[in-house]
Amino acid sequence: MPSRRAKSRTIQVNYLTRAEGEAALRIHLRDGELIDLRLEIFEPPRFFESFLRGRDAREAPDLTARICGICPVAYQMSTVHAFERVYDITIDPAVRELRRLYLCGEWIESHALHIHITPWLASNRVNDSIFWSSAGPKHP
């Protein structure tokens, strides 16, 4: 009896939206069984160093905070920590705890958005470009 050839199928999505950074998804199935699943999230270079060149160093935390609209605090704190290392600055532990709280607040907000709001928009078939435009619904 001839052997049955396995049916193989690959599903590849090169660009996923609603992910922090850029993302791609690859699913490989054989006879309906999952063989391989890869979610790749990558961060393209942003070259923000070039727009900081020639600027006053005190502007850097505010400028780098604008690199990402989802996680400005992470970029801002990274810049501040870099300056503290360069200038050998030791901060009070209470300040470090407040910064951590600030960063955790951003993390909670980001996850709430991605876990609760974004699926609601998708499940209600809300077109992002219309919903968030000036012609779309208003929010307080």
N, C-alpha and C positions, 0 to 999 in steps of 0.2 A: 504494500500500500504506500503510495507516495506521501512523503512528509508534508505537512501543512506549513506554508511559509508565514512567519509572523508578520502581522500588520503593524507597521511602525508609523507614527505620526508625531510631528514636531510643531508646536505652536510657539511662535516667536512674536513678541511685541517689542519693537525697538525703542519706543518712546512712551513712557507712562506719564500721565499727568497726575496731579494731586499727590506728589511725593516731594519731600524736601530734597532738593538737588535734582539731578536727572536720574531716571530709572529705566531699566529694561527688564523684561520677563521672558524666560524661555522654559517651556514645558515639553518634555519628551515622553510619549506614551508608546507602549508596545502591547498590542492585544488588549487595550483598555486599561493596562496597568501602568502606573506612574513609574518611570525609570529614572528620570532626572528632572529636577525643578531648580531653577536659578533665578533669584531676584538680585539684580545688580543695581546698586545705587552708587553713583559716582558724582564727584564734584568737579566740574570743569574749572580750569584756572580762571581766576577773575582779574588778575593783574592789578590789584588795588594798590600795590606798591607805587605804581607810576603816577596815580593821582595824588599820592601823598608827597611826592618829591617836590621840594621847594616850599612846602607849607609849614606853618608854625606847628611845632610838635604838640601844642595844646589842642589843636584842632583834630588830631588823629582819632581820639576815641569817638567823637561825634561823626566824623566822616566814615570810619570803618563800620559804625553801627548801621549805616545805610547800605551796606553790601547786600544784606538779606532782609527782606521785609518780614520774614517769618521768625528769624532768630537774631534780632539786632543786639540783644544783651550779650550773647555769646561772643560776638565779634568785638563789642565794646570792652568787655572784661578781658578778652585775650590781649587787646591793645594795652590796656592799663597794666596788666600783669607783665607784659614785655617791658614797658617803661620802668616798672618797679625793679625788674631784674637788671636792666641796663644801668640804672642809677643807684642800685643797691639800697632800695628803700624797703624798710620793714614796716608793715602796717599792724595796727592794733588787732588782736584776735576778734574783737567785737565787729570791726569793720569787715573782716573776712567773712564772718557769719552773716552779716547783712547782705553782702554781695552774693553769698550762696543762696540766701532766701530769694533775692532778686532773680537769680538765674533759675531757681526751681519754679518760681512763678511763671517765667517765660515757658519753661518746659511743660508745666501743667496746662497753660493756655494753648500751646501748640498741640498737645495731645488731645485736649478737649475738642479743638477745632477738627483735627483729623479723624478722631474716633466717632464723634457725634454729629457735628455740623455737616461735614463733607458727605458722609453717607446719606444724610437726610436730603441734601440737595440732589444727589444722584438718584435716590429712590423716588423723589418727587419730580423727576425729570426737569429740574431747574437748569436752564441753559446759563452757565456762568457769565458769558459775555453780555447777555441781556439782563440777568438778575443784578449784576453789580454795576451796570452802566447807569448813566443819568436818567435813562428812560425807564429803568426798572424800578422795583419796589423800593421804598425809602425805609430806612431803619433809624432808630434814635441815635 
